[in-house]
Amino acid sequence: MPAGMQLSDFAQAPNLVSLFLRRADALGDKPFLRTKHDGRWLAITWQEAARQVCIIAERLRTIGLQSGDRVAIVSENRPEWCIADLAIMAAGCVTVPAYTTNTTRDHLHVLQNSGARAVIVSNAKLAGALLPAVIKSDCCDHVITLEPMRSTGQSGFTVHEWAGLKLGDIPAARAAVDARIATISRADLACIIYTSGTGGAPRGVRQHHGMILTNLAGVAQVIDEDFGWTDDEAMLSFLPLSHAYEHTAGQFVPIGLGGQIYYAEGLEKLAANIEETRPTLMVVVPRLFEVLRARIVKQAEKQGGAAAWLMGKAVGIANRKAAGKGTLGDRGVNLLLGRTLRPKIRAKFGGRLKALVSGGAPLNPEIGMFFEAIGVMLLQGYGQTEAGPVISCNRPRAGIAMDTVGPPLPGVKVRMAEDGEILVGGELVMHGYWDNAPASEAVLQDGWLHTGDIGEFDAKGRIRITDRKKDMIVNDKGDNVSPQKVESMLTLQPEIGQAMVTGDRRPYVVGLIVPDREWADNWAETHGVAASNLNDDPAFNAALRAAVDRVNLELSVIEKVRRFTLAEEPFAIENEEMTPSLKIRRHKIKARYGERLDALYR
């Protein structure tokens, strides 16, 4: 454990800003935030970051923001995101992260629901979808731009440039921040992170300081006990910081550990960035593992010879282990891989990697076995935005089982309800959804968070998730999509009578559509096509494609319906594809049309 840092720091910290400033005071001119410019990784030191946090916090107060005011952030991952987040909290305000992929309608909902008085946006491209929402919101008075932009020509809000907010008197700013955060407790609201609800409209999860600090304490204890907490921890930030997983694990965990944060240049340069930055830890989603696995195998096949042979052996071991059919011969091959292939793979990951932690969506055990076979430690975790978000994680001390999500983190209480639903308790549980008492009461009962997931404990106390009570789609990147929202928008189109969308653990959403009967009959008569042949008619399908595309214009990137197929008949009570209350039975429909839906991904 680094000198001057203790696990008790997380329990003693009254809020996230005080923990950060304590780390900054101890680490001074050591590098903290790093980005790549002109081929070089440039650093902002802990001391400089703390200076900017305090000055910007006071500037936010100067322009009129008050304690409790909400401030949204719309930006790609970069040092300013972290500094802005901490500065907002240091000003006594509340951070509202928003996805860069949001449509104008999405932004409008977030701004209006949270009542955000200010928004920080990084560049003109992102401002294009944001500013119309700011104008319509009637609550947002200030827009702060990280990069210079041309005048919008709009009235109703004041534009401030980030560079101008960084000017000020550091002693006075630090003293003011210290006095203010002395009044902020662990129970106070730190941020509102929006997550899609089953009813369609995203819900704002109220994350308090203690919620995130409890997560940090649990993660730090796991790192210390299972890997060793050192003074050179480094994280490569890749997932969107508007996602609770990256916000807690990719930003505040390295802050708590006193480590560095590198900001990746993008997916296309991720492999090179990993090799350059040599991270000790990295949080990722299953989709990234699939991409990395494909690249590693493809590179070995391209090299041919011994490299391809060794990779084939590693893949074979992984597949047999995933199927529970390991052989005695695998032991000898494992020894050979340990002397040849695995050191080279670890070098590609920088040579210092303790573990890649997968979260946000279920991980295919076969993928986990593959990385284990090539010598990369992969840990699957489980969580929800409503719980910090990390609830559990596989760890070596407990024995890694790829079909589980590991034991609960230290400080996390988990029990199973009578129907098998996973219930979570402790300081990491949210205090409720923002301005949504009914939704809060539905999931928070007697101090327990009802996750909507069905699970069980194995013999070693590890959680195994077996099903989901809720219908939420979680794609392979960990993004949440409300199927009801998309389906309701589709059925508003005159061409579409019924719809079901799916995409769990998949790269995009696909749909099953029942054309509106009256519209279909009229189309058949007009075009001289027999009603029985409509589903096979290209022009008929093109007309439905146009209807889907109209809906896609109103959806975010992750919600868009990329492909669809047509149902053989309407969903009905009689064919058991609808309940008596006229809700679609997803499992029945998927059982009938599963192969056709799967074919849409080929």
N, C-alpha and C positions, 0 to 999 in steps of 0.2 A: 504494500500500500504506500502511495507517495507520502513524503513527509508533510506533516501538517494537515492531512486529510483523513477523516474518520467516517465510518459508516453512520455514526451517530449524528453527523452533520445534517443528514437528510431529515432526521426526526426532530432536530433542534431548530432547523430553519423555519422562520415564521412565514416566508413566502419565497417565490422563485427569484425575485430580484435580489433579495438579501443573500441568497445562496450564490448567485452570479457575482455580485460585488465582492463577496468574501473570497471567491476563487480568483477574481481579477486582482485583488490586493495582494494575494499570495504569489501569483504567477507573473505579475508585472509585465516585463517586456518580452515574455515568451510568446511565440506565435499562437494565434487562436483561430481566426477565420481565414481560409485560403481560397483564392480563385486563380484561374490560369489566364494570363494575358501575354500575348506575343511569345508563346512557348514557355513561359516561366510561371511557376506557382508563387504568387505574391501573397503576403500575409498582413493581416491586421492583428496587432498584439492585443493581449488581454487588457492592458492599460489603456490603449487607444479606444478599444471597443467600449470600455467602461466610461471613458470621457464622452464619447458620442452618445451613449445611452442617457447619461445624466443631462447633457446639454439639450438633446432633442426632447427629453421629457419636460424640461422647463419651457421649451419653445411651444410645445403642445398646450401647456397651461397658459402661456402668453396669448395664444391666438383664441383663447376662450374655452378650451375644453376643461371639464371639471371631473372630479372623482366620480366614477361609475359610468361616465360616457363611453359609448362603444365606438371603436375605430377599426374599420375593415382594412385588410391587406390583400391586394391583388397583384401578385408578383411571382415570377419564377424563383427557384431557389438561388439565393445569393447572400453575401454578407449583410446587406441592408435589411433583408427579411428578418434575420435574427436580431439585429440592432433595433429595428422598428418594433418588433414584438416586445422586447425587454423595455424599450423606452415607453411604449404605451402603458405597460404595467407599472413602470416607475412613476408615471404621471398620475397613477391612481385610476387609470382608465382600463377598459376591457378590450382585448384583442378579438377581432372577428375575422378569422382566415376565410378566404374565398378562393375557389378553384379558378385557375386561369382559363379553363375550358368552359366556364359558365356562359350561358347566353345572356342577353340583356334581361330577359324575363327572370332567369335565375338570380342575377344580381339584384334585380328590383325586389324580389322576395326576401333575399338576405338583408338588404338595406332597410326595407320597411319593417320586417319582422323584428330585427335587432334594434331598430331606431338609431342606426349608426350616424353620428354627427360628423364624422370625417372618414375619408378613405385614402389609403396610400396605394398608388399604382405605379408600376415600374416603367412602362413605356407606352408610346402612342398606339401600338398595335392592340395592347390589352385595353387601353382607354377607349378604343372604338366600340366595344360592347358594353363597357362600364358606364361611360358618361351619359348615354341616354337614360340609364337607370337612375343615375344620380339626379338628373333633372326631374324625373318623374317622382322621385322618392319623397320630396317635401320634408326631409329630415336631415339630409347631408349638407352641411354648410361649408365644408372644406375638402379640397382635393390636393393631396401632396404628391408631387411627381418625383420619382427617383432619378429620371433622366429628363433633360430639358425637352419641352414640347412646344409646338406652335400654339398660339392662343386659340382656345376653343370658340371664342366669340359668344359664349353662353353666359347668361346672368343667373343669379340664384345661388352661386357658390364662389368661394375664393380659392384661387390656385396658389400654392406655395411650392417652391423648389426645395428639394432635399438639401442641396448644397448650402443654401442659406440658413437652414435650420441647425446646421452643425456649428455655427459660430456662437461663441459665448464665453462666459467666465466659469471655468471648471470648478474652482473652490466653492463658489456660491451655488453652482448647480448641484454639486455633490452633497453639499450640506442640506439643500432643500429636499433632495431625493431621500437622503438618510432620514430626515425628519418625517417625511411623508410615509415611507414604507414601514416606519416603526409602528404605524397605526393599521397596517394591513396584516390580517391573520390568515392562517391556513384555510379557514372556512370561507374566506372572501373569494369572489368570482375572479378568475384569471382570464378566461377566454370563453367564447361561445363558438363551438365547432359544429357546423351544419352537416347532418347526415340524413339521407333520404328515408322517409317513413313509408310504411306500407300503404298509407292513404294517398301518397303522391307528393305532398308538399314537404320539402326538407325541414327537419326539426333541429332546433338549436340546442345542442347539448351543453349544459352549464358545467364547465370544468373549473373547479376551485383549485387554489394553490396546493392544498394538502392532497388533493386527488393525484396530481402529477408528481408531487414530492414522494408520496407513498410508492408510486411506480418506480421512481428513481432509486429509492432505498432498496426495493426488492431486486431490481436489475443489478445494482452495484454489489449487493451481497452475493448474487449468483456469480458475477464476474470474479469477485474476490476469492470466493471459495472454490470455484471450478477451474479458473484460468489464471488467477493472480492479477491484482489491480496494480498496474505499473504507472510510472510518471511519463510515459510516452504514448498514451492511448490516442488513437486517431480514427475518425469516422469519415466515410465518403458519403455525402448526402446526395441522394438521387431521387427518391420518391417525393411527391409534392408535399411541401411543408403545410399545406392546407389540410392534409390528411392527418388525423390524430396520431397514427402510428409513427410517421416521420417527425411530427411536431414534438412528441415526447421522446421517442427512442433515438431519433436521428439528430435532434437539437439539444434537448435538455439532459439526456444521458451523458453526452460528452462534456457538457457544461459541468454537470455534477462530478464527473470523473476528472475534471481538470485537463481534458484532452483537446485535440485540434479537430476542426471540422473543415473538410475539403468539399467544395461544391463541384459535382460532376458536370462535364460539358454537354452531356446528352447521351442517349442510348447508343448512338453510333460510335462514340468515343469512350464508352464506359469501360470496356476491357482494357484499353490503353491507360485510362485514368486509374484503374485499380492497380495496375502494375507500377505506375509512376508514384502514386501517393502512399502505397504500402499500408493500407488501413489495418488496424487490429480488430475492428468490428465493423459490420455493415448490416443494415436492415434492408430486406428486399421482399418482393412478392413472388409467388410461384411462377408467374409468367417470365420473370427475369431468369430464374433458374432454368426454365425450358430453353430460353434463348442461349444462355451460356452453355448449356449441355450440348445443344445443336452445334454451336461454334467449335467447341472443344473436340467433339467427335469428327466434325468435318475437317478440321485442321489436321488431326491425326491421320485421317484417311488420305488427305492430300499428300502428306509426307510419305505415306506408304511404308513398306518394310517393317522394321521392328516397332516403330511408333504405332502403326495401324494394328499390328498383332497384339501389342500390349493393351491398347485401348479396347480391342475386341475382348480380351480376357477380362478386363475391368468391368466392361458392360455385362459380360456373361455372369460374373460373380454377383453383380448388383441385381440382375434379373432373377437369378436363382435364390438369392437371399430374400428378395421381395416376395417370392412365391413360397418361401419356407422350404426350399429344396437345395440348400447348400451341401457341398460334397467335401470329403476329406481332401481331395486334390486341390480344393480352393486354398487351403492353408499354404501349400508350397507356392502357388501362384501369387498369393498375397505377399509373401516374403520377397519374391522377385519384383513385384510392383513397388514395394517399399524402397527398393534400392535403385529403381530405374525411373518409372513413370511419375510417381507421386512427388518426388522432389522438384521435378520440372514443372508440374502443375502448380505446386505451392509457390514456386517462383513467379508464375504468371499472376498469382494473386498477391504479389508483393513480398511474400516470404515471412510476414509477421502476423498473418490472419489467424485470430483465435477461433472465430466462428462467423458464419453467415447465418443470420436469424431470419426465418421466413414467417411472415404474418400477413394479415389482411384478407387471406382467402385460403381454403384448404389446399394442402400440398399432396400431390400424388406420391405415395410412398416409394414408388419406383424411382422417381427423380431423387428423393433423399438418399436412397441406396446407391445411386450412381455416384453422387458426390462423395459419399463415404468411401466408395470403392476407389476413387481417384485421389483420396487423401485430403479432402476438404471437409472440415467440420461444418455440418449443416444442422441447425436446430429449428424445429417448428414451434411456433408460439400460437397462442390463442388470445383473443381479446375483443373488446368492443369500445367504441368511442365513449359509451356511457360508463366505462370502467377504467379510464385513465390513459391508454386503452388496454394495457397488458394485464392479462389475468393469469396466464400460465405459460411455461416454456420448457421444452426438453432441456435437460442438463446432464452432463456426464456423471455426476455424483448419483443421480437417480437411475441411471441406465437409460440410454437413448432408444426409444421405440418409435419408429417412423409412422406407425398407425395411431399414435397418441400425440397429444399436444403438451405432454409433460405434466409435472405437478404444479399446483398453484404457487405463485411467487410468495416469498416470505411476506407476511403481513396481509395476505389475501385469504378471505374465508370463502369456501365453496362447498355447497351441498346440493344434493339432487332432490327435487320435489317428487311427490308420489308418482307423477306421470313421467318422470325422468328428466324434466327440464332442469337445466343448470342454473342455479341461483348463486349470486355473488354478493358478499358483504364486506364491509371495511371502509376505511377512509377513501379508498380509490373510487367508490361509487358516487356518481353524480348526484347533485341535489335536485335534479329534475331538468325538464326541457324548458327553454326560455319561452315564457308567455304561452304555455300549453299545459295547463293543469290536468286535463283529461288524459293526455298521453303520458304524463308523468305518473299519475295515479295508476295507470294500467300496468306499468313496468316496475314501479317502486312500491313494494308491499311489505309492511312490517320490517323495514330496514334492509330488505333484500332486493337486489336487482334481478328481475326475471329476464334472462337473456333471450328466450325464444329458441334456444338450442337444446337438443336432447342429447344426453350423454351418460357416461358411467365412469367409475373409477376402476382401473385394473388392479391387480394384486399388489402392485408397488405404489399405489396412490397417484398414478398418472391419469389424466383425463382423456377419455376416448369419446369423441363426438360421433354420434351415430345418426343424427337426423336434425332437421330444423323445423320448429313449429311455424316459424314465420315464412313468408313467401319471398322475402327479399332476394334478389339476384345479386350475388357477389361474383364479379367477373374474375378472370385470372390475374388481374393486376390489383385486386383488392377493393375496387371501386364498388359502391352500392348503387343499385338501380332499382327503383320501385316499379315492378311490372304493372301494378294497377294504374299508375300514372300514364305509362305509355299506352296501355290497352284502352284506357278511357279516351285518350286523344285519338287513337286510331278509329274507335267506333263512333266518333263524332263526324267522321267523313261519310258522305252519302253513299259511297261505294262499299263501305265495310259494315257488316252487321255484327260480327263477333270477332274477337281476337284473343290470342294468348301469346305472350312473348316469353322467351327463355334465354339463357346465356350463362348459367351458373358454371364457374370455373372455365369459362370460354373467353376467347378474345373479343367477342362482340355479341350483340343481341340479335336474335333471329325471331321470326314470328310465324304463327299459324293463323291463317285468316279464313273467315267464313264470309263470302260476299253477301251484301244486302240483297235479299231475295227479290224485292221489287225492282231495284236498280238493275240486277242481273237479268231479270226477265225482259225489261225494256231494252237493255243493251243487246240481248240475243235477237229480239224482234227487229231492232233497227239494223243490225249487221247481218241478219239472215243466217244466224248460227243456231244450231239445235242446242237447247238448254243442256242436254246430256253431254255435249262436247265442249262446253264453255271452259272448263278447267284446263283443257289442253290447247286452247286457242291463244296464240301469241299476242294478238291485239287486245284480247280481254285481260290477259296478265299484265300487259303494258299499262292499261288503264288503272289497274289496281296498284301497280308500281308508282304511278303518278300520285295516287292518293297517299301512299306511304311516304313518298318524298315530300309531300306538303307537310306532313306531320314532322318529318325529320328536320325541317327548317326551324321548328320550334323547340327542338330537343338539343341537349348538349351532346358532345362527341360520344361519350360513353353510353348514352341512352338511345342513339340512333339505331333503327332497325335496318341492318345491312342487307339481309336476305329474308325471303319468306316462301312458304309453301301454302297450298290451299287445302282446307279440310274437305273430307268426302261428303260430310253432311253437317247441319248445324249442331252445336252443343245443345243438349236437351236433358231434361230430367229422365226421360224414357231410356236414353242410351247411357245413363249414369255419368254423363259428362257435366251435369249441373246439379247443384243441391236443390232441395225444395225451396230454399230462399233465393234461388237463381244466381248462386255464385258458382263459378267454374271449378270443377274438380281437376286440379292440375295433374295430380298423379295418374288419374284415369286417362286424361288426354295424352300425357307423355307416354304412358304405356302403349297407347294405340298408335301414336304418330312418332314415337321416339326415333325410329330408324330414318324416317324422312327428315326430321329435324337435324339429326346428326349429320346427314348427307349435306346439309347446307354449309358445313364447315370444311368440306373437302374441296 
